[in-house]
């Protein structure tokens, strides 16, 4: 991406690693953030049932959504949502990493950047740490909890969806 400091951070079609044209770097969780105890940005999330490919919300500039039966109430890729700010995250019975994710979801929200076989968030690949001789940081951070269980207790029913094209700059 050229001129990053002046860029919108959205890849032009057909570039990018997500179906929406959004870069992984902007929405992925890093081990450094988890070690520090805080995630300071929006989180990219993939959903199982996204709205069809030709319906998407800014900041997405495209989608790979699939809804051949035109089922109602599907979430378009690019849509933003957040955890209700009234939720007391510290009182939730969750893994500490899950609590960090919940706090980031309250403050910065999620943006739907892809569809997948399960609801997924993306964390930095541990191979970069191993290659640098530092070892995989996640076993220590997860403290024996499997990755799939980190979000056990997350109050999914308390998510608030923001309007379509929320935050889109006006021309």
N, C-alpha and C positions, 0 to 999 in steps of 0.2 A: 504494500500500500504506500503510494507516494504521498509526500507532504502530510504525514500523519497528524501533526499538530493542528493543521487546518482542515483535516478530513472529517467527514461525518462519522467515520468508523464503519460504514456500511459498504461492503464490496459491491461493485457494479455487476450486473448480470453478464456472464454466467459464472463469475468468480465467487469464492468463498467456500468454507467447509461445512456450513449449515445450509439447509434447504432455503432459508430465508435471506441469505446473503450476509448474515451477521457473522463476524469472526468469533471463533471459540475464545480467544484471549479476553474478550470483553465480558463473558459470562461464566467462565470456568472458575472453579475454586482451586486455589493453590495451597500447597502444604505450608508455605510461609505464612499465609493468612491464618490457617488453622493453628499453627504453632504460636502465632501472635495473639490468637484468641478473638479475632474480629475479621469479618469479611466486609470490605468497604465498597461494594458495587452491586449492581443488579446481577441476578443469577439467570443464566440461560436454562431453560427447561424443555425437555421433549415430552410430548404427550402421545398417547396411543391413538386417540380418535381426534384428529384435527379436521377442521373444515376443509372443503375441497380446495384444490390447487389454485383456483382463480379468485379466491377470497382470502385476503390477508390484510394485516394492519401494520401501519408504520410502527417500528422502523424496518420491518421486512420489506423487501422489494420483489419477493416471489415466495412460492410455497410448494411443497410436495404433498400437501394434504390430500386426503382421499375420502370422499363421501358420496359414493355412487348412488345410494338410495336417497340422497338429500335429507338425511336425518336432521331434525331440528336441534338447535342449541349446541352445535359443535363450536369449538373454540378455534378461531382463525390463528394461523401462525403469525407471529409478530405482536399479538395482543399482550398487554401488560396486566399483571395482577399482583396483589400484595396480601400479606397476612394482616388481618384487622389490627390496627394499632392498639386497641383496647385489650388484646390478649396479653396476659402476664406470662411472658415466655419463661421467665425464671422459675415460675411455679409448675411448669410442665414436666412430667416424668419422661424426660428424654435424655439421650446420650449427650454429653457436652458438645460434640461436633454438631449434632442435630439442633441443639439450642443456638449455636452460632449461625447455622443456616436459617433457622426461624427468625432470628433477630435481623439478619440481612434481608429476609423476605418481608419483614415489617418496614424496615427503613428504606430499602431500595427496590424491592419487588422482584418478580420473575418476568422474563420475556420469553414467550414461546418461540423457540428458534428451530424446532424440528419435530418430526414424528418418530416414534420408536415402538418397539415391542412392549415397553413398560414405561411408566413415568420415570424419567431419568434426569439427573443433574450430572455435570461433567467436572471431574477433578483432574488436576494436572497429572500427566502420566508419570509414574514413579521410575520408569526406565531412564529418564534424564538424570535422576539422582543417583541411580545405580551406576550409570555410565561415568558419572563424575566422581565415583568412589565414596559417595555419602550413604549409600544404602537406601532401601525403601522406607520413607518416613511414615507411611500409613499404619503399619502394625502398632507403632507406639502411639500414634494419634487416636486410633480406633480402640485401643486397649482390649483387643480380643473380640470385639464386636464385629460381625460380618458387615461388609459395606451395605448390603441390602437392608440391614436392620438399623442403620444409623438414624433414619427418620421415623422409627417407630414412636408413636405418640404425637406426631406432627398433626396439628389441628386443621386438616385439609378443608373441613367444612366451614372454616372461618376465613377463607380466602375472599377477597373483594376484587372484582374485575373492573378495570378502568375502561373508559369509553374507547371505541375503535379509533385508531390513529392518535391516541393520547400522546401529547407532547410534540406532535409533528410541527416543525417550523412552518410558519406561514410564508408564502412566496412574496 
